[in-house]
Amino acid sequence: MLAITRPGGQSCVVQLLLISSSNVHGYGFLQHPEPQIRRFLSRKRRVAFCPFAAHDHDAYIAKVRERFAQMGFEIIPIEDLDRAEAIFVGGGNTFRLLKKLYERNLLDVIRQRVRAGTPYIGSSAGTVITCPTIRTTNDMPIVEAQSLNSLGLIAFQLNCHFLDPDPNSTHKGETREQRLLEFHEENTTPVVGLREGTMLWVENDSHRLLGEKPARIFRQGKEPIEVGPGKWLDEYLR
Amino acid sequence: MLAITRPGGQSCVVQLLLISSSNVHGYGFLQHPEPQIRRFLSRKRRVAFCPFAAHDHDAYIAKVRERFAQMGFEIIPIEDLDRAEAIFVGGGNTFRLLKKLYERNLLDVIRQRVRAGTPYIGSSAGTVITCPTIRTTNDMPIVEAQSLNSLGLIAFQLNCHFLDPDPNSTHKGETREQRLLEFHEENTTPVVGLREGTMLWVENDSHRLLGEKPARIFRQGKEPIEVGPGKWLDEYLR
């Protein structure tokens, strides 16, 4: 990992912990990534939480506050970003999240804070918005955001809750893989399919897969490949 | 069914055959709705086909031309709409379809033709665009249309390929029902979940369910209900 040294001599690292999903079969809410969250936040304590992907912000804040308190962290409102040592953007509906971020002019603010070194944790929708666009979301477009362009903190796309086809299914709707191949009929950006129970640990241009399962990487005109946990994905994302 | 009589005395009926999906387990391409397509088109022969939901238009046109020829109908390009006796808009990606229709200024033209009495057949994406918006599509937003607003030929939303939850699934991504409940956190319009193998036969404000399975109707603040094949849905959609 290379820390960027700014003109003033201050070292600056974009640090992202991008979790596929807060809920995983057999685990409680945000239970499976707890070791990684603790390690990622290190000595930072005050985390600004963004609940906009959910409909009921207060209920979501209470749930996340309780869970983070169990891990020893303090949740503060996203409006108090100036006081925050880290940011957590939670899951829900990605279109709703992005629309609210545009309406409150928060995209630029968050992007600047993260580029200046504030660690960012995303889960599901909060992970997808770190991509250049939300064009690889699974969510229903229940509201209309002013654009599908998002934070662009990473240079490729993620598909959270990535799901392998069910060989016994008689359903004729598209499989996830078919949808991502459709994405590459219209776009050239690589896509990482992040299965539930996995996450990416990002430091500047270094991207490491953590968790229990491999990721599936889709690149235009190439066969998808599987890359196992613990591996760096960088060579496949150029 | 009430035919609207226009000032000139000409009777005018909006006629839509809205198929959930062209492919159904155990059937060939557009095989299951063949009896309804024949009855719906009656003596009309020349059908303008819109392939924009697919990436490869030529391949899609060839496939649909062959299938419609088997049923005794002639497929002509959507650009020749003036000569058409009916319209068929096929399935694929709903965002891609809507984007192309906006780019080619075809939404108003199609809407006017259908409101003037030209029968319209839709399948999957081609069905969803007859709703006020495409906010209940299952598709991935692989491209960005200028708006999610669509034809508005019906006053409610449809969810095609409607899928019941799999009781054995360990996947934590939202079920279809959860996504439609999320839609109603943000919108008041009723939604009809059309399972594969079913379709709506629309004449003006009359909506009849045809096919092999019930539809599931979602209304804001109410429990979803099931309505069986052969039934009119109108009382639930007001």
Boltz contact constraints between the chains, C-beta under 6 A:
constraints:
  - contact:
      token1: [A, 21]
      token2: [B, 172]
      max_distance: 6.0
  - contact:
      token1: [A, 23]
      token2: [B, 172]
      max_distance: 6.0
  - contact:
      token1: [A, 25]
      token2: [B, 170]
      max_distance: 6.0
  - contact:
      token1: [A, 55]
      token2: [B, 185]
      max_distance: 6.0
  - contact:
      token1: [A, 93]
      token2: [B, 182]
      max_distance: 6.0
  - contact:
      token1: [A, 135]
      token2: [B, 141]
      max_distance: 6.0
  - contact:
      token1: [A, 135]
      token2: [B, 142]
      max_distance: 6.0
  - contact:
      token1: [A, 140]
      token2: [B, 179]
      max_distance: 6.0
  - contact:
      token1: [A, 141]
      token2: [B, 135]
      max_distance: 6.0
  - contact:
      token1: [A, 141]
      token2: [B, 148]
      max_distance: 6.0
  - contact:
      token1: [A, 142]
      token2: [B, 135]
      max_distance: 6.0
  - contact:
      token1: [A, 142]
      token2: [B, 182]
      max_distance: 6.0
  - contact:
      token1: [A, 142]
      token2: [B, 183]
      max_distance: 6.0
  - contact:
      token1: [A, 142]
      token2: [B, 186]
      max_distance: 6.0
  - contact:
      token1: [A, 143]
      token2: [B, 186]
      max_distance: 6.0
  - contact:
      token1: [A, 144]
      token2: [B, 148]
      max_distance: 6.0
  - contact:
      token1: [A, 148]
      token2: [B, 141]
      max_distance: 6.0
  - contact:
      token1: [A, 148]
      token2: [B, 144]
      max_distance: 6.0
  - contact:
      token1: [A, 161]
      token2: [B, 173]
      max_distance: 6.0
  - contact:
      token1: [A, 163]
      token2: [B, 171]
      max_distance: 6.0
  - contact:
      token1: [A, 170]
      token2: [B, 25]
      max_distance: 6.0
  - contact:
      token1: [A, 171]
      token2: [B, 163]
      max_distance: 6.0
  - contact:
      token1: [A, 172]
      token2: [B, 21]
      max_distance: 6.0
  - contact:
      token1: [A, 172]
      token2: [B, 23]
      max_distance: 6.0
  - contact:
      token1: [A, 172]
      token2: [B, 196]
      max_distance: 6.0
  - contact:
      token1: [A, 173]
      token2: [B, 161]
      max_distance: 6.0
  - contact:
      token1: [A, 179]
      token2: [B, 140]
      max_distance: 6.0
  - contact:
      token1: [A, 182]
      token2: [B, 93]
      max_distance: 6.0
  - contact:
      token1: [A, 182]
      token2: [B, 142]
      max_distance: 6.0
  - contact:
      token1: [A, 183]
      token2: [B, 142]
      max_distance: 6.0
  - contact:
      token1: [A, 185]
      token2: [B, 55]
      max_distance: 6.0
  - contact:
      token1: [A, 186]
      token2: [B, 142]
      max_distance: 6.0
  - contact:
      token1: [A, 186]
      token2: [B, 143]
      max_distance: 6.0
  - contact:
      token1: [A, 196]
      token2: [B, 172]
      max_distance: 6.0
